[in-house]
Amino acid sequence: MKRQRGRGRVALAGMAAMCAVAALPGQAWAVGEPNPYAFDSEAKAVRGSAVNSDGPPLTAGSTYKDTIRPGEKRYYRVDLDARANAYVSAVAVPKLATKVGYADKLSVSIEDRSGTKCGDDDAQFGSATYVRPVAAYADRTIDKDSSSCQEAGAYYVLLERTSEGTSTPEPWDVEIRFASEPGLKSAGPTAPPEDWPSASPAVPGGGPEERHGGTSFTDATGLTQGEWQDEITPGQTLFYRVPVDWGQQIFASADLGTSAADDSAQGVGNALVLALHNPARGMVQDASSVYYDGKQKSLAMDPLPPVAYENRYDSGSTSAMRFAGWYYLSVTLNPEVGEEYGQQPIPLILRVNVEGEAQSAPAYAGPAGDFEVTKDDQEAADSGKSAPEAAKSDTMQLVAAAGIGAGIVLVLGLGVWTLLARRRTATAGAGLGAAAPGPVGQGQAPGPGQYGPPPSW
């Protein structure tokens, strides 16, 4: 997988992300309007098949874009070895102001050739039944204690869309991503930790700093530990990313500010959704049980275990905390808030804690790819850069370095040329003896050809 870290991305990715932000403050969403979700600029168009044997191949390290209608199935093929773990994620992106229900979901699974499910999950809306990007992944995990899905060969990815009869039948856009995690050089522990710190830490000090969220996983804004001030429009989804290393815990909460609407406005249930996804875009946890009545409200994630390789042998949220890398926070404001309190943006504060010292990574048998935290990642989080912005910065640094290098070569070349010219002048003067004209610099200009032609390189 090409890491969304800013390496090798072109500046056009940043421009695409900027153009994708269609919602302006105070703008209401129109029914059927395209979602401002910024799809990966390098995503390849693909069309899944209704039959598994005809499914188009997906390549590890690549991102794809497809669509799916209610009741449809989409098959794709992945070729796996017997050592690496595989993750295929799907982000469902319904059009704005369309209707979704509690049962609406996009299911993603990986199957072997016998039809056995290796892993599956659902991207769903739950009790917060309003349009927003939702994501989930299916995995094929290498497990010495398992007898299925361990062999090398062809596997099939299946997407299925389930929809309520009252929901809008328009197709959903889908962003598909295939990531591969290298196996271990030697078997590690398989028992997840039973005890870990579960008390929520104190609010980060220093006061809030402004940082505006992106519109997708691709252009999510980098955050570190701290308080981050933003604003959110009804119906809008904002994305952020936080580097979390091995042995570290992430805690997150969101505060929704007060509204200027009068007291006649009605309260709104499930007013805010706060969701956390892991580096492979697998759902970790979400929360939405907040009732907004125009007054400030707070919503917090439940405590999560430290990142550990052996977490994968547990279930639920613990299983999702299985590797280091970028963890993604998304925040969505219920569009009904706009109906009651107006379409103006409402203040939003995110509080993020990353607790614990970073520990050594497991002994991977190859490059960790997405599943590590690098110095570049930390710098991007500190500066608030998204992946396209970090890529653009890296590109500019390469251009600057190349320019400096070319300048040095030019200066050295001119120096050599000058030195050779002076030597030729000195040699010519010595050969003329006493009859030679006075040297240059004593009132006499150099004669034609005195310096000779410049050296040829």
PAMARFI-162163 format. One line per field, with one value per residue (C-alpha): x, z, y; residue in one letter. Coordinates in nm, 4 decimals. Layout:
<atoms>
c1 = X;...
c3 = Z;...
c2 = Y;...
r = A;...
</atoms>
This chain:
<atoms>
c1 = 0.0000;0.1233;0.1302;-0.0845;0.2122;0.3191;0.5757;0.5454;0.2103;0.1782;0.0605;-0.2550;-0.3815;-0.3898;-0.5727;-0.8299;-0.8901;-0.9423;-1.1850;-1.3804;-1.4821;-1.8050;-1.9862;-1.9481;-2.0532;-2.4291;-2.4913;-2.7731;-2.7355;-2.9464;-3.1062;-2.8892;-2.5955;-2.2596;-2.0923;-1.7855;-1.5880;-1.2405;-1.1703;-0.8075;-0.6813;-0.4985;-0.8063;-0.8624;-1.2094;-1.3238;-1.6469;-1.7120;-1.8788;-2.1979;-2.0079;-1.6932;-1.5023;-1.5369;-1.4270;-1.1620;-0.8267;-0.7236;-0.3554;-0.2048;-0.1114;-0.3868;-0.7152;-1.0242;-1.3616;-1.6879;-2.0637;-2.3276;-2.7090;-2.9488;-2.9474;-2.6431;-2.3339;-1.9864;-1.7067;-1.3335;-1.0324;-0.7182;-0.4181;-0.2654;0.0414;0.0591;0.2559;0.1020;-0.2201;-0.4629;-0.7146;-0.9744;-1.1705;-1.4783;-1.6008;-1.9666;-2.0391;-2.4118;-2.5163;-2.6082;-2.9607;-3.0680;-3.2409;-3.0854;-3.2335;-3.1187;-3.0825;-2.8927;-2.5373;-2.2495;-2.1102;-1.7533;-1.6075;-1.3135;-1.3843;-1.1596;-1.2257;-1.4579;-1.6774;-1.5580;-1.5556;-1.2111;-1.3311;-1.6235;-1.7766;-2.0497;-2.0279;-2.3575;-2.5368;-2.6927;-2.9210;-2.7717;-2.9736;-2.8426;-2.6061;-2.2319;-1.9318;-1.9198;-1.6385;-1.5427;-1.2888;-1.2570;-0.9334;-0.7471;-0.5307;-0.2529;-0.3180;-0.1254;-0.4239;-0.6638;-0.7290;-0.9073;-0.7999;-0.4286;-0.3199;-0.1714;-0.3954;-0.7025;-0.9477;-1.2626;-1.3794;-1.7556;-1.9439;-2.3178;-2.5547;-2.8604;-3.1259;-3.4618;-3.7587;-3.8044;-3.4412;-3.3290;-3.2405;-2.9677;-2.6283;-2.3590;-2.0052;-1.7558;-1.3841;-1.2021;-0.8523;-0.6355;-0.3533;-0.1069;0.0646;0.3853;0.4024;0.6385;0.9872;0.8894;0.5624;0.4719;0.2272;-0.1352;-0.2976;-0.4251;-0.3521;-0.6199;-0.5313;-0.4536;-0.5092;-0.8757;-0.9087;-0.9590;-0.6655;-0.6860;-0.7715;-0.4571;-0.3193;-0.2344;-0.5812;-0.7352;-0.5557;-0.7345;-0.7146;-0.9752;-1.0682;-1.0572;-1.3405;-1.2092;-0.9518;-0.7215;-0.7129;-0.7662;-0.5933;-0.3002;-0.3420;-0.1268;-0.2216;-0.4019;-0.7216;-0.8202;-1.0767;-1.2862;-1.6420;-1.8884;-2.1956;-2.5113;-2.4745;-2.0975;-1.8361;-1.4831;-1.1823;-0.8644;-0.5722;-0.3538;-0.0296;-0.0503;0.2560;0.2998;0.2141;0.0249;-0.3400;-0.5626;-0.8422;-1.0747;-1.3765;-1.5698;-1.7466;-2.0254;-2.0634;-2.3695;-2.6113;-2.7478;-3.0991;-3.3925;-3.5449;-3.8285;-3.5995;-3.6542;-3.3746;-3.2094;-3.1114;-2.7960;-2.6804;-2.3135;-2.1260;-1.7640;-1.5962;-1.2475;-1.0935;-0.7582;-0.4792;-0.6513;-0.9800;-1.1355;-1.3991;-1.2673;-1.5511;-1.8146;-2.0396;-2.3504;-2.5656;-2.5771;-2.8927;-2.8377;-3.0613;-2.8523;-2.6292;-2.2749;-2.2574;-1.9719;-1.9248;-1.6367;-1.5018;-1.4816;-1.1252;-0.9347;-0.6389;-0.2833;-0.1844;-0.0486;0.0010;-0.1727;-0.4928;-0.5953;-0.6708;-0.9459;-1.2729;-1.4487;-1.2682;-0.9713;-0.9114;-0.9088;-0.6220;-0.3831;-0.1218;0.0558;0.0023;-0.2458;-0.5761;-0.8633;-1.1219;-1.4374;-1.7072;-2.0521;-2.3200;-2.6790;-2.8449;-3.1560;-2.9540;-2.9680;-3.3464;-3.3834;-3.0894;-3.0003;-2.7323;-2.4560;-2.1450;-2.1334;-1.8096;-1.6392;-1.3515;-1.1684;-0.9658;-0.7044;-0.4732;-0.2042;-0.0775;0.2215;0.5756;0.6231;0.7470;0.9421;0.7542;0.7045;0.9667;0.8014;0.9460;0.9268;0.8580;0.5733;0.4164;0.1066;0.1570;0.4236;0.4772;0.7734;0.9467;0.7742;0.4372;0.5084;0.6140;0.2983;0.0830;0.2667;0.2161;-0.1426;-0.0687;-0.2927;-0.1380;-0.1581;-0.0106;0.2730;0.3323;0.3455;0.5901;0.8127;0.8030;0.9040;1.1920;1.3139;1.2915;1.4790;1.7465;1.7857;1.8128;2.0782;2.2685;2.2583;2.3751;2.6727;2.7702;2.7457;2.9607;3.2227;3.2237;3.2783;3.5571;3.7347;3.6916;3.8411;4.1358;4.2137;4.1879;4.4356;4.6810;4.6666;4.7257;5.0282;5.1733;5.1288;5.3012;5.6025;5.6525;5.6715;5.9731;6.0984;5.9437;5.5983;5.3553;5.2907;5.0530;4.6866;4.6060;4.8823;4.6807;4.6676;4.3605;4.3965;4.4609;4.2234;4.2264;4.4586;4.2458;4.1623;3.8236;3.6448;3.7050;3.4679;3.2984
c3 = 0.0000;-0.0808;0.2573;0.2972;0.4477;0.1912;0.0029;-0.3748;-0.3833;-0.6438;-0.5767;-0.7795;-0.4923;-0.2696;-0.5377;-0.5770;-0.2046;-0.1968;-0.4872;-0.3169;-0.0242;-0.1775;0.1422;0.2504;0.5897;0.5954;0.2851;0.3072;0.1337;-0.1768;-0.2258;-0.4425;-0.4352;-0.4592;-0.1263;-0.0757;0.0313;-0.1238;-0.2905;-0.3264;-0.6411;-0.7338;-0.6956;-0.9997;-1.1455;-1.1081;-1.1629;-0.9315;-1.0749;-0.9651;-0.9902;-0.7893;-1.0731;-1.2838;-1.0126;-1.1225;-0.9412;-0.6673;-0.6083;-0.2638;-0.2141;-0.4378;-0.3938;-0.6124;-0.6700;-0.7549;-0.7024;-0.5574;-0.5572;-0.2978;-0.3042;-0.5313;-0.4809;-0.6016;-0.6195;-0.6543;-0.6485;-0.4351;-0.4593;-0.1168;0.0051;0.3213;0.5257;0.5071;0.6623;0.4219;0.4795;0.2305;0.3432;0.1912;0.2495;0.1559;0.0440;-0.0091;-0.1806;0.0411;0.1762;0.0670;0.3179;0.5017;0.7674;1.0663;0.8571;0.5722;0.5552;0.3319;0.4200;0.3267;0.3531;0.2303;0.1279;0.0311;-0.2710;-0.0695;0.0250;0.3874;0.5283;0.6528;0.7977;0.7593;0.8967;0.8213;0.7533;0.8971;1.0280;1.3419;1.5440;1.3845;1.0658;0.8490;0.5521;0.6151;0.4971;0.6831;0.6596;0.7571;0.6574;0.6163;0.7026;0.6327;0.9431;0.9605;1.2691;1.3418;1.5404;1.2470;0.9779;0.7289;0.5111;0.5696;0.2287;-0.0554;-0.3575;-0.4832;-0.2401;-0.3124;-0.1690;-0.1517;-0.1052;-0.0379;0.0140;0.2334;0.2284;0.3904;0.1600;0.2653;0.1987;-0.1123;-0.3808;-0.5468;-0.5856;-0.3255;-0.4257;-0.2669;-0.2033;-0.1760;-0.0366;-0.0221;0.2358;0.3200;0.6569;0.6561;0.8682;1.1620;1.1450;1.4361;1.6178;1.8830;2.1760;2.0971;2.4292;2.4373;2.7582;3.0253;3.2259;3.0904;3.2024;3.1556;3.3397;3.1101;3.1355;3.2212;2.9506;2.7559;2.8720;2.6721;2.5483;2.2063;1.8777;1.5463;1.2992;1.0318;0.9449;0.6003;0.4134;0.3846;0.4981;0.2224;0.3222;0.6974;0.8991;1.1201;1.4978;1.8001;2.1666;2.2538;2.2224;1.8672;1.7720;1.4563;1.3402;1.1741;0.9543;0.9887;0.7706;0.7389;0.8187;0.9179;0.9225;1.1323;1.1775;1.4816;1.4854;1.7557;1.8078;1.9566;2.3279;2.3126;2.3933;2.2240;2.4047;2.2194;2.2941;2.1121;2.2452;2.0412;2.1173;2.1790;1.9126;1.8682;1.7869;2.0046;2.2753;2.0504;1.8684;1.9370;2.0652;1.8344;1.9338;1.8064;1.7170;1.6774;1.5677;1.6773;1.5124;1.5251;1.2536;1.2558;0.9929;0.7658;0.8002;1.0209;1.2617;1.6168;1.7945;1.7512;1.9790;1.9005;2.2153;2.2610;2.2743;2.1459;2.2720;2.1669;2.4726;2.4821;2.4786;2.5115;2.3635;2.4472;2.3220;2.5690;2.6869;2.4460;2.5095;2.4080;2.0543;2.0561;1.7910;2.0056;2.0274;1.6964;1.8792;2.0806;1.9468;1.8918;1.9657;2.1202;1.8012;1.5950;1.8046;1.6434;1.4787;1.4924;1.2362;1.1566;1.3458;1.1913;1.3794;1.2027;1.3336;1.1740;1.2742;1.2312;0.9455;1.1656;1.3759;1.0766;1.0567;1.4206;1.4803;1.1353;0.8833;1.0382;1.1588;1.5233;1.7273;1.7701;2.0013;1.9782;2.2761;2.1983;2.4391;2.3301;2.6443;2.7001;2.5692;2.2213;2.2265;1.9789;1.6779;1.6339;1.4266;1.0857;0.8026;0.5693;0.5559;0.7903;0.5358;0.6810;1.0134;1.1790;1.2997;1.1422;1.2105;0.9014;1.0450;1.3710;1.1834;0.9699;1.2825;1.4558;1.1584;1.0892;0.7383;0.5511;0.3333;0.0099;0.1897;0.3296;-0.0199;-0.1685;0.1020;0.0314;-0.3413;-0.2815;-0.0597;-0.3364;-0.5895;-0.3532;-0.2904;-0.6647;-0.7227;-0.4554;-0.5994;-0.9502;-0.8127;-0.6412;-0.9615;-1.1576;-0.9067;-0.9038;-1.2856;-1.3072;-1.0527;-1.2581;-1.5761;-1.4081;-1.2710;-1.6123;-1.7762;-1.5315;-1.5844;-1.9616;-1.9206;-1.7007;-1.9439;-2.2407;-2.0551;-1.9627;-2.3250;-2.4567;-2.2329;-2.2152;-2.5480;-2.4256;-2.3615;-1.9999;-1.8039;-1.7888;-1.4905;-1.5706;-1.8131;-2.1015;-2.2069;-2.2952;-2.6573;-2.8732;-2.7740;-2.4798;-2.2417;-2.5062;-2.5398;-2.2268;-2.1366;-2.2920;-2.0336
c2 = 0.0000;0.3467;0.5127;0.8204;0.9976;1.2477;1.0417;1.0409;1.2221;1.4920;1.8457;1.7764;1.5621;1.8661;2.0673;1.7901;1.7818;2.1590;2.1479;1.8698;2.0910;2.2133;2.3093;2.6704;2.8084;2.8582;2.6458;2.3903;2.0561;1.9871;1.6461;1.4242;1.6644;1.4830;1.4327;1.6561;1.3460;1.3843;1.0512;0.9498;1.1236;0.8018;0.5782;0.3565;0.3103;-0.0518;-0.2422;-0.5329;-0.8425;-1.0184;-1.3509;-1.4187;-1.5893;-1.2734;-1.0320;-0.7797;-0.8120;-0.5725;-0.5019;-0.4539;-0.0913;0.0454;0.2317;0.1898;0.3558;0.1822;0.2295;-0.0013;-0.0018;-0.1466;-0.5266;-0.5488;-0.7627;-0.6708;-0.9295;-0.8613;-1.0919;-1.0675;-1.3015;-1.3662;-1.5510;-1.7619;-1.5067;-1.1578;-1.0323;-0.8656;-0.5860;-0.4637;-0.1606;-0.0020;0.3528;0.4037;0.7604;0.8307;1.1520;1.4446;1.4944;1.1448;0.9173;0.6240;0.3966;0.1952;-0.1229;0.0439;-0.0878;-0.1895;-0.5316;-0.6246;-0.9745;-1.1834;-1.5438;-1.8328;-2.0565;-2.2807;-1.9851;-1.9712;-1.6192;-1.5208;-1.1913;-0.9552;-0.6367;-0.3829;-0.0116;0.1108;0.4173;0.2696;0.4955;0.8089;0.7629;1.0429;1.0516;1.0517;0.8473;0.5140;0.2588;-0.0940;-0.3587;-0.7335;-0.9091;-1.2305;-1.2803;-1.5376;-1.7511;-2.0703;-2.1987;-2.1592;-2.4195;-2.1925;-1.9006;-1.9681;-2.0955;-1.8977;-1.8442;-1.6630;-1.5035;-1.3056;-0.9732;-0.9282;-0.6009;-0.6181;-0.3272;-0.3713;-0.1006;-0.0298;0.0127;0.3747;0.4697;0.6541;0.3934;0.6025;0.4298;0.4909;0.5734;0.3347;0.3821;0.0474;0.0083;-0.3047;-0.3007;-0.5757;-0.6185;-0.8263;-1.1363;-1.1799;-1.3292;-1.5523;-1.6176;-1.3627;-1.3653;-1.4427;-1.3513;-0.9901;-0.7966;-0.8324;-0.5210;-0.1759;0.1855;0.2711;0.6026;0.9001;1.1421;1.5098;1.7608;1.8575;2.1912;2.5000;2.5930;2.5225;2.5870;2.6321;2.3455;2.2716;1.9129;1.7560;1.5848;1.2277;0.9734;1.0983;1.4656;1.4207;1.6926;1.5906;1.6276;1.5564;1.5555;1.8785;2.0821;2.1666;2.4302;2.4065;2.4709;2.2378;2.2924;2.0788;1.7686;1.8085;1.5413;1.6432;1.4083;1.4206;1.1806;1.1113;0.9049;0.6351;0.4173;0.0714;0.0706;0.4009;0.4739;0.7286;0.9131;1.1501;1.3672;1.6389;1.9490;2.1079;2.4780;2.6928;2.8138;3.1668;3.0369;3.1394;2.9186;2.8000;2.5564;2.1871;1.9626;1.7094;1.3540;1.1827;1.5308;1.4442;1.1309;1.0851;0.7843;0.6328;0.4118;0.2350;0.2681;0.0127;0.2080;-0.0568;0.0727;0.0949;0.2715;0.5403;0.7434;0.9488;0.9589;1.3340;1.5479;1.9006;2.1812;2.4777;2.4560;2.3206;1.9405;1.6909;1.3441;1.1084;0.7767;0.4880;0.4098;0.1847;-0.0501;0.0390;-0.0548;-0.4121;-0.6790;-0.9431;-0.7350;-0.8952;-1.2190;-1.0465;-0.9056;-0.5753;-0.2491;-0.4296;-0.6288;-0.3092;-0.1647;-0.4118;-0.1940;0.1410;0.4157;0.6911;0.6608;0.8555;1.0607;1.1757;1.4100;1.4512;1.7035;1.5891;1.7853;1.8240;2.0669;2.3006;2.2725;2.3753;2.6070;2.7376;2.6513;2.8598;2.6727;2.5720;2.5795;2.2412;2.1489;1.8163;1.6975;1.4335;1.2521;1.0065;0.8340;0.6057;0.5796;0.4384;0.0801;-0.1287;-0.2615;-0.6363;-0.8169;-0.7813;-0.9857;-0.6855;-0.3111;-0.2124;0.0253;0.1885;0.0182;0.2303;0.5873;0.7648;1.0943;1.2361;1.1328;1.3117;1.6244;1.6153;1.5817;1.8665;2.0973;1.9869;1.8630;1.6241;1.3525;1.5608;1.8635;1.6536;1.5133;1.8619;1.9691;1.6680;1.7468;2.1090;1.9955;1.7640;2.0478;2.2794;2.0172;1.9593;2.3354;2.3736;2.0785;2.2268;2.5624;2.4018;2.2209;2.5490;2.7409;2.4643;2.4574;2.8333;2.8039;2.5373;2.7433;3.0526;2.8534;2.7027;3.0435;3.1945;2.9105;2.9569;3.3291;3.2692;3.0161;3.2509;3.5376;3.3261;3.2169;3.5792;3.6668;4.0287;4.1251;4.0409;4.3244;4.4209;4.2030;4.2708;4.4849;4.7380;4.9450;4.6937;4.4988;4.1309;4.0565;3.8539;3.4903;3.5537;3.3474;3.0937;2.9262;2.8076;2.4442;2.1908;1.9574
r = M;K;R;Q;R;G;R;G;R;V;A;L;A;G;M;A;A;M;C;A;V;A;A;L;P;G;Q;A;W;A;V;G;E;P;N;P;Y;A;F;D;S;E;A;K;A;V;R;G;S;A;V;N;S;D;G;P;P;L;T;A;G;S;T;Y;K;D;T;I;R;P;G;E;K;R;Y;Y;R;V;D;L;D;A;R;A;N;A;Y;V;S;A;V;A;V;P;K;L;A;T;K;V;G;Y;A;D;K;L;S;V;S;I;E;D;R;S;G;T;K;C;G;D;D;D;A;Q;F;G;S;A;T;Y;V;R;P;V;A;A;Y;A;D;R;T;I;D;K;D;S;S;S;C;Q;E;A;G;A;Y;Y;V;L;L;E;R;T;S;E;G;T;S;T;P;E;P;W;D;V;E;I;R;F;A;S;E;P;G;L;K;S;A;G;P;T;A;P;P;E;D;W;P;S;A;S;P;A;V;P;G;G;G;P;E;E;R;H;G;G;T;S;F;T;D;A;T;G;L;T;Q;G;E;W;Q;D;E;I;T;P;G;Q;T;L;F;Y;R;V;P;V;D;W;G;Q;Q;I;F;A;S;A;D;L;G;T;S;A;A;D;D;S;A;Q;G;V;G;N;A;L;V;L;A;L;H;N;P;A;R;G;M;V;Q;D;A;S;S;V;Y;Y;D;G;K;Q;K;S;L;A;M;D;P;L;P;P;V;A;Y;E;N;R;Y;D;S;G;S;T;S;A;M;R;F;A;G;W;Y;Y;L;S;V;T;L;N;P;E;V;G;E;E;Y;G;Q;Q;P;I;P;L;I;L;R;V;N;V;E;G;E;A;Q;S;A;P;A;Y;A;G;P;A;G;D;F;E;V;T;K;D;D;Q;E;A;A;D;S;G;K;S;A;P;E;A;A;K;S;D;T;M;Q;L;V;A;A;A;G;I;G;A;G;I;V;L;V;L;G;L;G;V;W;T;L;L;A;R;R;R;T;A;T;A;G;A;G;L;G;A;A;A;P;G;P;V;G;Q;G;Q;A;P;G;P;G;Q;Y;G;P;P;P;S;W
</atoms>
